[in-house]
């Protein structure tokens, strides 16, 4: 029964000060709506950034890296009776090929976390058309495997990725390179390496909106690059790997390196600058939101303090007729929770409305048509929980003060 009376008293105090209650609830509403909106915007931006990074970067890259000369050979020659040191060690010359790449692929296919793989040969190249030349990188690939990993089809503006299958001397180029060399589908382009030169037919043009990629990168069949490098058909420089959960790339990469002995590089290590920007955005957004919610909490705290000051005699009477300290605490904590719950519900609605409205904001730059917004339930749940907790703490502190009122002194005074 006492619990029901506490609720009625708390509700009566709230109704008796409608304006202050509304102001406090609006403070929570504003804080929660901003929490939801900023988190939705930051998450959407981060997801877009990751999608852009992974459109040109594999989750894991496996390759044979250059090694620094060590004392292993000296130890074999001189034995263990001497201490062998190398002064000013240099890189050991190597052609960086992966030995028996098909065997390595078969070995990796046993891993359940891997969803796609692609072997390739890449090298620096000079593209030329008439007297115009451009530097870039040519990638000899199995185009269907690459398309599965990076969805090249979605970025094609002319031609089809499957055209490489039917044209051994075909090449797919970026839109920036096509503009610089004045090329279109069906034209010929000359590619020159340090050891050989080939004339290839442009079978397609892609556009990723990443300038460095569109201006320099091209795809062709693996034998073309092998011939440019004057290597045999077993020559492979890289194996690209995509896994189910790309956030687990570091652990998977370490395991693959131990299993194969080759160097591995994760998408996180090759995009550290972008990931640093992501963390900075998260810190800024969370700092702003937490500040807003703390300010809203102070608003509730001040309002309840005013209620206690104005209702001090009524509190004394309640204690005189049998209400204990915990009951008084319950009354003011319930007020704070009511305000927090109402503000949180309104905040979720307003936050969704703001996020939806902003998601329709036209950008029209690169491949960003509209502002990226993520609608994730966890943002709404976190916002509501945070709002209620803030309100509880804001109400509990003045409630402790009210519970310590001495009814005898207040009534006499």
BANU-993702 format. One record per residue (C-alpha): z, y, x; residue in three letters. Coordinates in steps of 0.02 Angstrom, whole numbers, plus 50000, padded with zeros to 5 digits. Layout:
BEGIN
{marnu {Z Y X} "ALA"};
...
//
This chain:
BEGIN
{marnu {50000 50000 50000} "UNK"};
{marnu {50047 50119 50141} "UNK"};
{marnu {49875 50095 50220} "UNK"};
{marnu {49792 50148 50058} "UNK"};
{marnu {49902 50303 50045} "UNK"};
{marnu {49860 50349 50226} "UNK"};
{marnu {49675 50341 50184} "UNK"};
{marnu {49698 50449 50028} "UNK"};
{marnu {49796 50580 50124} "UNK"};
{marnu {49667 50583 50264} "UNK"};
{marnu {49526 50603 50137} "UNK"};
{marnu {49621 50742 50048} "UNK"};
{marnu {49643 50838 50211} "UNK"};
{marnu {49457 50820 50247} "UNK"};
{marnu {49405 50881 50074} "UNK"};
{marnu {49528 51024 50084} "UNK"};
{marnu {49440 51090 50239} "UNK"};
{marnu {49259 51057 50195} "UNK"};
{marnu {49180 51184 50311} "UNK"};
{marnu {49276 51125 50464} "UNK"};
{marnu {49239 50944 50421} "UNK"};
{marnu {49054 50980 50401} "UNK"};
{marnu {49049 51076 50566} "UNK"};
{marnu {49135 50932 50658} "UNK"};
{marnu {49019 50803 50579} "UNK"};
{marnu {48867 50909 50626} "UNK"};
{marnu {48931 50916 50805} "UNK"};
{marnu {48933 50726 50811} "UNK"};
{marnu {48764 50720 50722} "UNK"};
{marnu {48685 50834 50851} "UNK"};
{marnu {48760 50736 50996} "UNK"};
{marnu {48703 50566 50929} "UNK"};
{marnu {48529 50628 50883} "UNK"};
{marnu {48505 50700 51058} "UNK"};
{marnu {48573 50539 51134} "UNK"};
{marnu {48445 50438 51038} "UNK"};
{marnu {48300 50557 51067} "UNK"};
{marnu {48328 50579 51255} "UNK"};
{marnu {48353 50393 51284} "UNK"};
{marnu {48198 50353 51181} "UNK"};
{marnu {48097 50480 51280} "UNK"};
{marnu {48162 50423 51450} "UNK"};
{marnu {48138 50239 51408} "UNK"};
{marnu {47962 50271 51343} "UNK"};
{marnu {47919 50371 51499} "UNK"};
{marnu {47991 50236 51612} "UNK"};
{marnu {47895 50099 51520} "UNK"};
{marnu {47734 50199 51536} "UNK"};
{marnu {47766 50227 51722} "UNK"};
{marnu {47799 50042 51750} "UNK"};
{marnu {47644 49995 51651} "UNK"};
{marnu {47540 50114 51757} "UNK"};
{marnu {47613 50044 51918} "UNK"};
{marnu {47586 49863 51866} "UNK"};
{marnu {47407 49897 51810} "UNK"};
{marnu {47359 49904 51994} "UNK"};
{marnu {47505 49817 52081} "UNK"};
{marnu {47551 49632 52068} "UNK"};
{marnu {47731 49582 52039} "UNK"};
{marnu {47727 49493 52207} "UNK"};
{marnu {47601 49503 52349} "UNK"};
{marnu {47595 49361 52475} "UNK"};
{marnu {47507 49392 52641} "UNK"};
{marnu {47510 49352 52826} "UNK"};
{marnu {47582 49504 52913} "UNK"};
{marnu {47567 49553 53096} "UNK"};
{marnu {47712 49494 53204} "UNK"};
{marnu {47802 49577 53349} "UNK"};
{marnu {47792 49475 53510} "UNK"};
{marnu {47953 49381 53545} "UNK"};
{marnu {48028 49274 53683} "UNK"};
{marnu {47995 49105 53600} "UNK"};
{marnu {47845 49067 53712} "UNK"};
{marnu {47941 49119 53867} "UNK"};
{marnu {48086 49007 53817} "UNK"};
{marnu {47967 48859 53802} "UNK"};
{marnu {47893 48894 53973} "UNK"};
{marnu {48048 48946 54070} "UNK"};
{marnu {48173 48837 53981} "UNK"};
{marnu {48349 48876 53924} "UNK"};
{marnu {48419 48902 54098} "UNK"};
{marnu {48357 49081 54105} "UNK"};
{marnu {48380 49232 53991} "UNK"};
{marnu {48207 49293 53941} "UNK"};
{marnu {48180 49470 53880} "UNK"};
{marnu {48024 49566 53828} "UNK"};
{marnu {48012 49750 53868} "UNK"};
{marnu {47914 49860 53746} "UNK"};
{marnu {47858 49716 53631} "UNK"};
{marnu {47687 49737 53549} "UNK"};
{marnu {47604 49669 53393} "UNK"};
{marnu {47528 49496 53414} "UNK"};
{marnu {47340 49502 53375} "UNK"};
{marnu {47303 49402 53216} "UNK"};
{marnu {47164 49397 53087} "UNK"};
{marnu {47298 49396 52949} "UNK"};
{marnu {47221 49252 52852} "UNK"};
{marnu {47320 49133 52744} "UNK"};
{marnu {47298 48955 52807} "UNK"};
{marnu {47245 48830 52673} "UNK"};
{marnu {47261 48955 52529} "UNK"};
{marnu {47216 48823 52398} "UNK"};
{marnu {47361 48715 52457} "UNK"};
{marnu {47478 48865 52446} "UNK"};
{marnu {47417 48900 52268} "UNK"};
{marnu {47446 48719 52217} "UNK"};
{marnu {47620 48730 52291} "UNK"};
{marnu {47659 48890 52195} "UNK"};
{marnu {47588 48825 52030} "UNK"};
{marnu {47740 48709 52018} "UNK"};
{marnu {47851 48861 51988} "UNK"};
{marnu {47885 48888 51803} "UNK"};
{marnu {47919 49074 51822} "UNK"};
{marnu {47742 49110 51884} "UNK"};
{marnu {47618 49152 51745} "UNK"};
{marnu {47462 49198 51846} "UNK"};
{marnu {47397 49202 52026} "UNK"};
{marnu {47242 49268 52112} "UNK"};
{marnu {47180 49247 52289} "UNK"};
{marnu {47075 49383 52368} "UNK"};
{marnu {47001 49461 52524} "UNK"};
{marnu {47013 49648 52551} "UNK"};
{marnu {46955 49768 52685} "UNK"};
{marnu {46920 49950 52719} "UNK"};
{marnu {46739 49997 52686} "UNK"};
{marnu {46613 50139 52686} "UNK"};
{marnu {46513 50161 52525} "UNK"};
{marnu {46347 50250 52535} "UNK"};
{marnu {46206 50304 52421} "UNK"};
{marnu {46061 50393 52506} "UNK"};
{marnu {46146 50509 52631} "UNK"};
{marnu {46313 50522 52541} "UNK"};
{marnu {46458 50418 52607} "UNK"};
{marnu {46635 50385 52545} "UNK"};
{marnu {46779 50285 52617} "UNK"};
{marnu {46870 50155 52513} "UNK"};
{marnu {46934 49978 52492} "UNK"};
{marnu {46834 49830 52430} "UNK"};
{marnu {46920 49681 52351} "UNK"};
{marnu {46838 49511 52346} "UNK"};
{marnu {46915 49422 52197} "UNK"};
{marnu {46897 49293 52062} "UNK"};
{marnu {46867 49425 51929} "UNK"};
{marnu {46934 49319 51785} "UNK"};
{marnu {47099 49291 51877} "UNK"};
{marnu {47112 49476 51917} "UNK"};
{marnu {47072 49522 51737} "UNK"};
{marnu {47211 49406 51677} "UNK"};
{marnu {47335 49492 51793} "UNK"};
{marnu {47285 49675 51772} "UNK"};
{marnu {47183 49680 51611} "UNK"};
{marnu {47033 49761 51697} "UNK"};
{marnu {46933 49740 51536} "UNK"};
{marnu {47037 49874 51449} "UNK"};
{marnu {46990 50001 51584} "UNK"};
{marnu {46803 49965 51585} "UNK"};
{marnu {46696 50111 51524} "UNK"};
{marnu {46529 50032 51569} "UNK"};
{marnu {46481 49850 51589} "UNK"};
{marnu {46588 49693 51579} "UNK"};
{marnu {46701 49607 51706} "UNK"};
{marnu {46610 49442 51674} "UNK"};
{marnu {46451 49518 51745} "UNK"};
{marnu {46513 49474 51920} "UNK"};
{marnu {46508 49289 51875} "UNK"};
{marnu {46320 49296 51843} "UNK"};
{marnu {46280 49418 51985} "UNK"};
{marnu {46338 49357 52156} "UNK"};
{marnu {46288 49525 52232} "UNK"};
{marnu {46368 49629 52095} "UNK"};
{marnu {46506 49757 52115} "UNK"};
{marnu {46621 49846 51993} "UNK"};
{marnu {46667 50022 52048} "UNK"};
{marnu {46790 50158 51995} "UNK"};
{marnu {46731 50307 51893} "UNK"};
{marnu {46780 50430 52031} "UNK"};
{marnu {46671 50339 52158} "UNK"};
{marnu {46528 50331 52033} "UNK"};
{marnu {46534 50519 52009} "UNK"};
{marnu {46547 50557 52195} "UNK"};
{marnu {46397 50447 52237} "UNK"};
{marnu {46302 50485 52075} "UNK"};
{marnu {46294 50302 52024} "UNK"};
{marnu {46276 50216 51856} "UNK"};
{marnu {46263 50036 51797} "UNK"};
{marnu {46113 49949 51875} "UNK"};
{marnu {46105 50062 52030} "UNK"};
{marnu {46122 49996 52206} "UNK"};
{marnu {46261 50042 52326} "UNK"};
{marnu {46273 50003 52512} "UNK"};
{marnu {46441 49943 52580} "UNK"};
{marnu {46472 49941 52766} "UNK"};
{marnu {46617 49863 52861} "UNK"};
{marnu {46651 49867 53047} "UNK"};
{marnu {46546 49710 53070} "UNK"};
{marnu {46412 49703 52933} "UNK"};
{marnu {46325 49791 52789} "UNK"};
{marnu {46271 49737 52615} "UNK"};
{marnu {46177 49814 52469} "UNK"};
{marnu {46256 49774 52301} "UNK"};
{marnu {46212 49810 52120} "UNK"};
{marnu {46334 49909 52012} "UNK"};
{marnu {46373 49796 51863} "UNK"};
{marnu {46517 49895 51790} "UNK"};
{marnu {46623 50052 51803} "UNK"};
{marnu {46811 50060 51768} "UNK"};
{marnu {46932 50204 51740} "UNK"};
{marnu {47119 50184 51769} "UNK"};
{marnu {47156 50373 51775} "UNK"};
{marnu {47243 50341 51942} "UNK"};
{marnu {47139 50452 52055} "UNK"};
{marnu {47163 50355 52217} "UNK"};
{marnu {47111 50194 52130} "UNK"};
{marnu {46961 50266 52038} "UNK"};
{marnu {46896 50353 52195} "UNK"};
{marnu {46914 50210 52320} "UNK"};
{marnu {46936 50037 52241} "UNK"};
{marnu {46797 49914 52199} "UNK"};
{marnu {46786 49732 52147} "UNK"};
{marnu {46659 49602 52201} "UNK"};
{marnu {46650 49414 52228} "UNK"};
{marnu {46752 49338 52369} "UNK"};
{marnu {46601 49276 52473} "UNK"};
{marnu {46532 49454 52484} "UNK"};
{marnu {46686 49519 52576} "UNK"};
{marnu {46696 49362 52682} "UNK"};
{marnu {46518 49395 52739} "UNK"};
{marnu {46557 49579 52773} "UNK"};
{marnu {46699 49522 52885} "UNK"};
{marnu {46593 49379 52955} "UNK"};
{marnu {46724 49252 52907} "UNK"};
{marnu {46709 49076 52836} "UNK"};
{marnu {46734 49032 52653} "UNK"};
{marnu {46916 48982 52681} "UNK"};
{marnu {46962 49157 52737} "UNK"};
{marnu {47089 49233 52615} "UNK"};
{marnu {47202 49382 52655} "UNK"};
{marnu {47312 49398 52500} "UNK"};
{marnu {47380 49301 52352} "UNK"};
{marnu {47435 49405 52204} "UNK"};
{marnu {47571 49333 52092} "UNK"};
{marnu {47635 49385 51920} "UNK"};
{marnu {47795 49313 51849} "UNK"};
{marnu {47872 49306 51674} "UNK"};
{marnu {48010 49432 51708} "UNK"};
{marnu {47947 49557 51836} "UNK"};
{marnu {48123 49627 51861} "UNK"};
{marnu {48165 49462 51947} "UNK"};
{marnu {48027 49490 52076} "UNK"};
{marnu {48144 49517 52226} "UNK"};
{marnu {48236 49351 52202} "UNK"};
{marnu {48075 49256 52168} "UNK"};
{marnu {47989 49337 52317} "UNK"};
{marnu {48129 49288 52434} "UNK"};
{marnu {48119 49108 52374} "UNK"};
{marnu {47930 49105 52395} "UNK"};
{marnu {47944 49176 52571} "UNK"};
{marnu {48065 49040 52621} "UNK"};
{marnu {47953 48907 52543} "UNK"};
{marnu {47786 48965 52616} "UNK"};
{marnu {47835 49058 52774} "UNK"};
{marnu {47721 49205 52731} "UNK"};
{marnu {47771 49386 52707} "UNK"};
{marnu {47800 49442 52527} "UNK"};
{marnu {47803 49615 52449} "UNK"};
{marnu {47871 49654 52276} "UNK"};
{marnu {47810 49788 52158} "UNK"};
{marnu {47980 49874 52176} "UNK"};
{marnu {47964 49890 52365} "UNK"};
{marnu {47787 49959 52353} "UNK"};
{marnu {47836 50087 52220} "UNK"};
{marnu {48006 50145 52282} "UNK"};
{marnu {47966 50330 52257} "UNK"};
{marnu {47922 50305 52074} "UNK"};
{marnu {48076 50199 52043} "UNK"};
{marnu {48184 50333 52124} "UNK"};
{marnu {48111 50458 52000} "UNK"};
{marnu {48156 50339 51858} "UNK"};
{marnu {48339 50333 51913} "UNK"};
{marnu {48346 50522 51927} "UNK"};
{marnu {48277 50541 51750} "UNK"};
{marnu {48408 50419 51685} "UNK"};
{marnu {48550 50512 51770} "UNK"};
{marnu {48491 50681 51703} "UNK"};
{marnu {48469 50618 51525} "UNK"};
{marnu {48637 50527 51520} "UNK"};
{marnu {48728 50677 51595} "UNK"};
{marnu {48657 50794 51462} "UNK"};
{marnu {48697 50675 51320} "UNK"};
{marnu {48874 50637 51378} "UNK"};
{marnu {48907 50824 51395} "UNK"};
{marnu {48846 50853 51216} "UNK"};
{marnu {48957 50715 51147} "UNK"};
{marnu {49109 50777 51243} "UNK"};
{marnu {49081 50952 51171} "UNK"};
{marnu {49070 50874 50997} "UNK"};
{marnu {49233 50781 51033} "UNK"};
{marnu {49319 50944 51079} "UNK"};
{marnu {49260 51016 50914} "UNK"};
{marnu {49345 50875 50819} "UNK"};
{marnu {49500 50893 50927} "UNK"};
{marnu {49513 51080 50890} "UNK"};
{marnu {49487 51056 50704} "UNK"};
{marnu {49623 50922 50693} "UNK"};
{marnu {49739 51029 50795} "UNK"};
{marnu {49715 51169 50668} "UNK"};
{marnu {49747 51049 50525} "UNK"};
{marnu {49910 50992 50606} "UNK"};
{marnu {49964 51172 50633} "UNK"};
{marnu {49928 51219 50452} "UNK"};
{marnu {49996 51058 50378} "UNK"};
{marnu {50151 51046 50486} "UNK"};
{marnu {50270 51066 50338} "UNK"};
{marnu {50174 50936 50236} "UNK"};
{marnu {50184 50815 50383} "UNK"};
{marnu {50372 50846 50390} "UNK"};
{marnu {50388 50808 50204} "UNK"};
{marnu {50286 50647 50225} "UNK"};
{marnu {50404 50590 50363} "UNK"};
{marnu {50554 50641 50258} "UNK"};
{marnu {50498 50530 50113} "UNK"};
{marnu {50475 50376 50222} "UNK"};
{marnu {50314 50396 50323} "UNK"};
{marnu {50337 50338 50502} "UNK"};
{marnu {50253 50404 50660} "UNK"};
{marnu {50119 50268 50658} "UNK"};
{marnu {50074 50315 50480} "UNK"};
{marnu {50049 50496 50529} "UNK"};
{marnu {49942 50441 50677} "UNK"};
{marnu {49841 50333 50556} "UNK"};
{marnu {49808 50482 50442} "UNK"};
{marnu {49732 50593 50577} "UNK"};
{marnu {49642 50451 50667} "UNK"};
{marnu {49562 50404 50500} "UNK"};
{marnu {49503 50584 50479} "UNK"};
{marnu {49424 50579 50652} "UNK"};
{marnu {49342 50409 50617} "UNK"};
{marnu {49274 50470 50450} "UNK"};
{marnu {49197 50619 50538} "UNK"};
{marnu {49130 50508 50677} "UNK"};
{marnu {49053 50380 50558} "UNK"};
{marnu {48972 50512 50448} "UNK"};
{marnu {48907 50605 50602} "UNK"};
{marnu {48843 50444 50681} "UNK"};
{marnu {48747 50390 50525} "UNK"};
{marnu {48668 50562 50509} "UNK"};
{marnu {48637 50565 50696} "UNK"};
{marnu {48541 50402 50692} "UNK"};
{marnu {48432 50466 50549} "UNK"};
{marnu {48401 50635 50632} "UNK"};
{marnu {48374 50553 50802} "UNK"};
{marnu {48242 50438 50731} "UNK"};
{marnu {48159 50585 50644} "UNK"};
{marnu {48151 50688 50803} "UNK"};
{marnu {48087 50540 50905} "UNK"};
{marnu {47953 50499 50777} "UNK"};
{marnu {47896 50681 50766} "UNK"};
{marnu {47886 50699 50955} "UNK"};
{marnu {47792 50532 50971} "UNK"};
{marnu {47650 50614 50872} "UNK"};
{marnu {47638 50757 50998} "UNK"};
{marnu {47462 50751 51071} "UNK"};
{marnu {47452 50756 51262} "UNK"};
{marnu {47272 50705 51299} "UNK"};
{marnu {47291 50693 51489} "UNK"};
{marnu {47230 50541 51584} "UNK"};
{marnu {47264 50388 51478} "UNK"};
{marnu {47414 50470 51393} "UNK"};
{marnu {47360 50511 51216} "UNK"};
{marnu {47531 50545 51142} "UNK"};
{marnu {47704 50572 51216} "UNK"};
{marnu {47776 50399 51257} "UNK"};
{marnu {47928 50363 51148} "UNK"};
{marnu {48020 50195 51141} "UNK"};
{marnu {48101 50147 50975} "UNK"};
{marnu {48235 50023 51029} "UNK"};
{marnu {48382 49971 50916} "UNK"};
{marnu {48502 49971 51064} "UNK"};
{marnu {48487 50161 51079} "UNK"};
{marnu {48544 50183 50899} "UNK"};
{marnu {48686 50057 50916} "UNK"};
{marnu {48745 50133 51080} "UNK"};
{marnu {48737 50309 51007} "UNK"};
{marnu {48838 50261 50852} "UNK"};
{marnu {48969 50168 50953} "UNK"};
{marnu {48985 50310 51077} "UNK"};
{marnu {49001 50437 50935} "UNK"};
{marnu {49138 50339 50847} "UNK"};
{marnu {49236 50311 51008} "UNK"};
{marnu {49224 50495 51054} "UNK"};
{marnu {49285 50543 50880} "UNK"};
{marnu {49429 50418 50890} "UNK"};
{marnu {49489 50488 51056} "UNK"};
{marnu {49471 50666 50992} "UNK"};
{marnu {49580 50623 50842} "UNK"};
{marnu {49708 50513 50928} "UNK"};
{marnu {49773 50647 51047} "UNK"};
{marnu {49825 50774 50913} "UNK"};
{marnu {49884 50630 50802} "UNK"};
{marnu {50014 50585 50934} "UNK"};
{marnu {50078 50764 50927} "UNK"};
{marnu {50089 50757 50737} "UNK"};
{marnu {50184 50592 50741} "UNK"};
{marnu {50324 50673 50844} "UNK"};
{marnu {50363 50809 50716} "UNK"};
{marnu {50549 50818 50675} "UNK"};
{marnu {50557 50840 50485} "UNK"};
{marnu {50736 50910 50489} "UNK"};
{marnu {50692 51051 50608} "UNK"};
{marnu {50528 51095 50519} "UNK"};
{marnu {50608 51099 50344} "UNK"};
{marnu {50757 51202 50406} "UNK"};
{marnu {50640 51320 50500} "UNK"};
//
